[in-house]
Amino acid sequence: MKKFARALALTMTCALALPAFAQDKPVAGEVKEGSLKGKTLTFVSYGGIYQDGQVAALKEFVDKSGVTLLNDGPTEIAKLKAQVDAGNVTWDVVDTADLPPYVHCGTLFQKLDLSKLDVSKIPPGQVGECSVPAMNYGVVLMYKNETYKDNPPKNWIDFFDTEKFPGTRAIDGSGDPTGGLIEQAFKATGGDPKAMTADDIEKGIQKLRDLGPDTIYWKTGAESQQLAESGEADMIMMWTGRAMTAVKNGAAYTPVWQDWLVVMDQMTIPVGVKDTDAAYALLNAYLGANAQAVLTEKTSYTPINLDAKPKVDDTTAAFLTSTPERIAQGYQQNIPFWVKNFDLAAEKWNALLSGN
Amino acid sequence: MTATHDEGLRSAVDRSAFLSRFRPRGAVWLAAPAVLVLLVVLAYPLGIVVWRSFTDPAVGVDNYVWFFQSAVNRTVLQRTFVVAAWVTLVSLICAYPYAYAMTIVGKNVRLALILCVLVPFWLSGVVRTLAWVILLQDSGVINSILRGLGLSPVKLIRTLPGVVIGMTQVLLPFMILPIYSVMKGIDTRLLQAARSLGAKPWKAFLQIYVPLSLPGVYAGAIIVFILSLGFYITPALLGGPRSILLSSLVQNQVLSLLNWGRGGAMGVVLLVATFVLLALAAPLMRQKHTSSRREA
């Protein structure tokens, strides 16, 4: 009711042509009727069911604002850099992986003006200088029931203990290093991730290397799911969305939730977009409770609006990471550390992934 | 009459040399559209890549120094050439008898053989590679059969041999087709002539047929070798860390680290290394041609 009143107030002030007042308090999920008529926004994400879900979440925004929404993808930071370098940015809102908005903040991505967004319902600690979260998911350790039976691994320390828990490991080798995993590896060597230094990155990587030459580094989410469904590996580091789909498809694996790694996609506005305010309007609408509920229902990813009430089946619900229990078990990587050491970590990670 | 007969004796390469002597003036302009396209889509971007490798982020040879100082890069560069050589060799071993068979069978069987070569062309390389994943993986078709027969399973996926198998299957048509096109132009009466002069069948084959087919072998080998050097998806999906090729490292630099200068330098190193290798191989091939002509 309160929201409705607010929306009404907004619409009225808009009608009274008092834009300064209207801009004062944006409300997540809301947009002025017909405010973007005749305008075009290009939204870029990773395609597939994920982007379809995002477009579904934005449908209300599109219908109400009158904007023409174009879709492009997949997101490639290199392509964005080419656009920014050439001074011809055609991507207005870009969904990216975890770290790029921090690494390229101010150079490729705009510093966000938070007075133009309602970030009050975003889970704490997730708003960056250049980004708001696009959704949440987790990286979990999935173990094969048949291999470990009554003595399953309980955390990442067990994942790195090949003596007590023999078996093939599969690790996310799809792109940038996962900082959280290296932190856990460093922890397994007896170190304290909170006090990690640049030199410790190698120690963590070495722990991964010690898992042995039969370790699988999967290249795509689909590959990780295939590994689970065919039982190729005994412990698999998996994205929750893929883990859920594998279980739905009959993979006899169980997730370990202790210290699951918190990860998210980010929503960003590139430097040099033609209509920044229109891009903000899209972001603000995307952050709404209804939009986020739709996103979760279509994609099974965790919503980033605390008020979102998605209707999902039991398996999907079991893999959502927004319950109080899951939030308590989650492990958040040290983002500033990995941003600062991004190049070094990537170099060592690539050495590991090319067999060196 | 003599001219046609004479021409029939020549290999395909000799024939083109023969024709080139009768090139009308101005015909070179026929190549203009192709040259223009190559300038725009190949020379210009390549120029930018080279330029960036010397200027991004700073003017100088830093990117090349970085490349050769890194043990990872050196190992992977070497591995890339070794894998390309293996793929070329295995492709040749598979393709030569296949192409020969295509020249001696009846019309219908030949059609079937050609289809077998062409069908993979109509399928995406990714799909074919994923099919290999299902065949080669530890819990896959091949190992299930081995286990069913009471034999011990073999490690195929995420090994170098697995990558070579997958790449060979993808590249085989590029070896078979050039060899076949040369072989079908070989006059088999030459073999009969050799037999009538007392040569044993295998000797006639080795000394007459094989040398005449070499231009096709060289063409196929060069195409397969060069395509192998740039392979990315197949080694990524079928290989493990120990079978990652240089293109994956380039991709990392360009797409994930945005070090376009370094990525460019890696590409330039690969390109130059390829040219050097081909330049070394060229005299060898030419020599073989002359000897084959003498024998013919």
HADDOCK unambig.tbl for C-alpha pairs under 7 A between the chains (distance, minus, plus):
assign (segid A and resid 76 and name CA) (segid B and resid 255 and name CA) 6.77 0.50 0.50
assign (segid A and resid 77 and name CA) (segid B and resid 255 and name CA) 6.52 0.50 0.50
assign (segid A and resid 78 and name CA) (segid B and resid 254 and name CA) 6.69 0.50 0.50
assign (segid A and resid 78 and name CA) (segid B and resid 255 and name CA) 5.14 0.50 0.50
assign (segid A and resid 78 and name CA) (segid B and resid 258 and name CA) 6.10 0.50 0.50
assign (segid A and resid 176 and name CA) (segid B and resid 256 and name CA) 6.92 0.50 0.50
assign (segid A and resid 216 and name CA) (segid B and resid 240 and name CA) 6.68 0.50 0.50
assign (segid A and resid 217 and name CA) (segid B and resid 240 and name CA) 6.92 0.50 0.50
assign (segid A and resid 219 and name CA) (segid B and resid 236 and name CA) 6.97 0.50 0.50
assign (segid A and resid 219 and name CA) (segid B and resid 237 and name CA) 6.97 0.50 0.50
assign (segid A and resid 230 and name CA) (segid B and resid 139 and name CA) 6.75 0.50 0.50
assign (segid A and resid 232 and name CA) (segid B and resid 138 and name CA) 6.49 0.50 0.50
assign (segid A and resid 232 and name CA) (segid B and resid 139 and name CA) 6.16 0.50 0.50
assign (segid A and resid 351 and name CA) (segid B and resid 72 and name CA) 5.91 0.50 0.50
assign (segid A and resid 353 and name CA) (segid B and resid 241 and name CA) 4.84 0.50 0.50
assign (segid A and resid 354 and name CA) (segid B and resid 241 and name CA) 4.44 0.50 0.50
assign (segid A and resid 354 and name CA) (segid B and resid 242 and name CA) 5.83 0.50 0.50
assign (segid A and resid 354 and name CA) (segid B and resid 244 and name CA) 5.39 0.50 0.50
assign (segid A and resid 355 and name CA) (segid B and resid 241 and name CA) 4.40 0.50 0.50
assign (segid A and resid 355 and name CA) (segid B and resid 242 and name CA) 4.43 0.50 0.50
assign (segid A and resid 356 and name CA) (segid B and resid 72 and name CA) 6.09 0.50 0.50
